Amino acid sequence: MFEKAKDKAEEAVGAGQEQFGRATDDSKTQFEGAVRKNLSQASYAVNDAVDTIKSKTSDNPVPALLVAAGVGFVLAKLLGGRH
């Protein structure tokens, strides 16, 4: 929960920095603000996806285990190869 709030605050700071750079015609500050804003949005999205996966797997662990086993099997076949 704290991570989401931190990401939203960082997004607001980045947006403000981007606007300040635009208002002062400082392209470096504007760019840094845009990067900061977009990174925090991406971080928020990743944290949200992780929370969703945690929720789904804790509610119904059997399908999650089957998917993990299937992914492991496929990776072993792809990376193991025959000599």
N, C-alpha and C positions, 0 to 999 in steps of 0.2 A: 504494500500500500504506500509506503514511504517513497519508494522508487517512482511511482506514478506521479505523486505530488511534486517530487524533485524534477521530473522530466517536464511537467507542465510549467513549473516556475522557470526552468531553463529556457523553455520555448518562448515564454513571455519576455525574458531578458534578451534573447536573440532577436525577437521581433522588434523590440525597442531599439536595440543597437542598430538593426538594419534601417529602421526609420530615421534614427539620428544621423546615420551615414548618408542617407538620401537627402535629408534636410540640410546638412552641412556640405554636401557635394564631395564627400570623402568616400571614394569607391572602395578603399581598403576596409574601412569600418563597416560599410554597407555589406560587403562580401562576407566579412567575418560574422556579422550578425545573421546573415542568411544561412551560412554554414551551421552556426550554433543552433538556430531555430530548426533546421532540417534534421540535424543529428538528434536533437531531443525528440522530435516527432518520430523518427525511426526507432529510437530507444523505447519510447512509449509503446509503439506498435509491437515490438519484440516482447516487451514485458507483458503486454496484454495477451499475446499468443501463448507465451509460457504459462500464464495463469489459466488460460482456457484449457490447455493440454493437461495441466495438473488436475484441474477440476474434472475433466472427462475421464482421465485414467483412474482417479480415486473413486469416482462414481461407478465405473465399470471396468475393472482391471483385466478381465480375461481377454477381451478384444485387443487391448493395448499390448498384452504379452504376446498374443498371436501375431500382431503386426511387427513387433520388435523381433520375434523369432524369424519371421519371413524376411525381413530386411537383413538380418544377420546371415541367413542362409544364402540370399542372393549375393551379398557382399563376399561371402566366403567363396562362392563359385566364381565370381568375377575376378577376385584378387588371388585366389589360390591357384587356379589353372592347373593343367596337367603337365608334368615334365617328361 
